[in-house]
Amino acid sequence: MMGVGMYQNFLNATGAGVPAWMIGGHAHLGVLSILAIVLGFAIPAMKVTGTLEQVVTWTFILGQWGLPLVPWLAVGGGVAVLHPTAFLWGGLLMISMLIMTWQAATQPEAAVGGGGDVDPTPADD
């Protein structure tokens, strides 16, 4: 991601301008990478395990990499046949996020670290 951003800066600095397909792919991958980090914390925090954990993980991974590749390969690389696959990759991301939304909405507050009768312990600093 940093390399793509630096290349875009180079294109802008030299006056060439950045093609829209490059900006779109870079933005998708950047935002989805940040969301992947959040998901890495949310899955264990919400105690999502087993098959459901695998479904959330793999639908997100495939969508995370597939969606940004569509503008890069379909437009930038001239492989126009890949355009319809954006719906597949986006759909996979939606499945992953809908499952996690359902988990967040249906779990008791204590199951995700909130509530309960335990008082916090002060630090020793």
C-alpha positions as a printed NumPy array, in Angstrom:
array([[  0.   ,   0.   ,   0.   ],
       [  2.805,   2.38 ,   0.834],
       [  4.483,   1.609,  -2.478],
       [  1.306,   2.343,  -4.434],
       [  0.825,   5.599,  -2.534],
       [  4.409,   6.65 ,  -3.203],
       [  4.004,   5.862,  -6.893],
       [  0.814,   7.939,  -6.998],
       [  2.698,  10.808,  -5.373],
       [  5.425,  10.455,  -7.994],
       [  2.843,  10.598, -10.789],
       [  1.305,  13.727,  -9.278],
       [  4.697,  15.38 ,  -8.71 ],
       [  5.741,  14.814, -12.312],
       [  2.47 ,  16.202, -13.616],
       [  1.331,  12.891, -15.099],
       [ -1.652,  12.618, -12.76 ],
       [ -2.977,   9.441, -11.187],
       [ -5.481,   7.335, -13.146],
       [ -8.836,   6.898, -11.415],
       [ -8.569,   3.082, -11.474],
       [ -5.346,   3.279,  -9.453],
       [ -6.892,   5.601,  -6.867],
       [ -9.967,   3.37 ,  -6.463],
       [ -7.955,   0.201,  -5.919],
       [ -5.607,   1.948,  -3.499],
       [ -8.497,   3.37 ,  -1.461],
       [-10.32 ,   0.033,  -1.272],
       [ -7.244,  -1.887,  -0.19 ],
       [ -6.239,   0.778,   2.334],
       [ -9.613,   0.922,   4.07 ],
       [-10.101,  -2.84 ,   3.95 ],
       [ -6.637,  -3.406,   5.442],
       [ -7.559,  -1.223,   8.412],
       [-10.848,  -3.09 ,   8.76 ],
       [ -8.934,  -6.399,   8.69 ],
       [ -6.961,  -5.294,  11.755],
       [-10.177,  -4.384,  13.571],
       [-11.729,  -7.709,  12.562],
       [ -8.678,  -9.5  ,  13.965],
       [ -9.533,  -8.075,  17.376],
       [-13.319,  -8.347,  17.06 ],
       [-13.473, -12.074,  16.24 ],
       [-11.855, -13.252,  19.495],
       [-13.467, -10.457,  21.543],
       [-16.909, -11.646,  20.449],
       [-15.887, -15.275,  20.885],
       [-16.664, -16.205,  17.278],
       [-15.273, -19.727,  16.837],
       [-15.459, -22.829,  14.692],
       [-17.109, -22.807,  11.293],
       [-18.546, -19.333,  11.802],
       [-15.054, -17.951,  12.452],
       [-13.775, -19.617,   9.274],
       [-16.655, -18.224,   7.214],
       [-16.104, -14.679,   8.541],
       [-12.348, -14.901,   8.014],
       [-12.332, -16.35 ,   4.503],
       [-15.187, -14.283,   3.122],
       [-13.361, -11.181,   4.346],
       [ -9.93 , -12.229,   3.029],
       [-11.245, -13.101,  -0.432],
       [-13.283,  -9.899,  -0.627],
       [-10.459,  -7.764,   0.758],
       [ -8.065,  -8.784,  -1.989],
       [-10.545,  -9.39 ,  -4.802],
       [-12.345,  -6.051,  -4.682],
       [ -9.276,  -3.797,  -5.147],
       [ -7.874,  -6.067,  -7.841],
       [-10.925,  -5.454, -10.05 ],
       [-10.091,  -1.82 , -10.918],
       [ -6.377,  -2.585, -11.1  ],
       [ -6.722,  -5.57 , -13.414],
       [-10.009,  -4.864, -15.214],
       [ -9.338,  -1.211, -16.019],
       [ -5.606,  -0.771, -15.535],
       [ -4.68 ,  -4.156, -16.944],
       [ -7.334,  -4.235, -19.633],
       [ -8.963,  -7.463, -18.417],
       [-12.531,  -6.152, -18.674],
       [-14.062,  -9.595, -18.138],
       [-13.239,  -9.186, -14.41 ],
       [-15.654,  -6.271, -13.874],
       [-18.633,  -8.465, -12.842],
       [-16.504, -10.17 , -10.179],
       [-16.642,  -6.948,  -8.144],
       [-20.142,  -8.034,  -7.098],
       [-18.78 , -11.379,  -5.872],
       [-15.977,  -9.777,  -3.834],
       [-18.279,  -7.098,  -2.44 ],
       [-20.866,  -9.748,  -1.591],
       [-18.29 , -11.77 ,   0.322],
       [-17.325,  -8.685,   2.324],
       [-20.971,  -8.023,   3.072],
       [-21.478, -11.594,   4.316],
       [-18.501, -11.251,   6.644],
       [-19.672,  -7.925,   8.035],
       [-23.306,  -9.043,   8.377],
       [-22.236, -12.073,  10.428],
       [-20.139,  -9.875,  12.707],
       [-22.963,  -7.34 ,  13.012],
       [-25.322, -10.144,  14.014],
       [-22.786, -11.404,  16.566],
       [-22.423,  -7.931,  18.071],
       [-26.189,  -7.41 ,  18.204],
       [-27.153, -10.748,  19.738],
       [-24.459, -11.428,  22.309],
       [-24.994, -10.511,  25.938],
       [-23.024,  -7.473,  27.073],
       [-20.853,  -9.52 ,  29.46 ],
       [-19.795, -11.84 ,  26.621],
       [-17.94 ,  -9.059,  24.825],
       [-16.152,  -7.606,  27.798],
       [-18.762,  -5.173,  29.067],
       [-20.942,  -5.231,  32.127],
       [-20.614,  -7.785,  34.87 ],
       [-19.905,  -7.405,  38.589],
       [-16.128,  -7.174,  38.378],
       [-14.581,  -3.887,  39.49 ],
       [-11.486,  -2.725,  37.644],
       [ -8.162,  -3.149,  39.407],
       [ -6.014,  -0.002,  39.596],
       [ -2.612,  -0.14 ,  38.007],
       [  0.572,  -0.147,  40.104],
       [  2.138,   2.908,  38.502]])
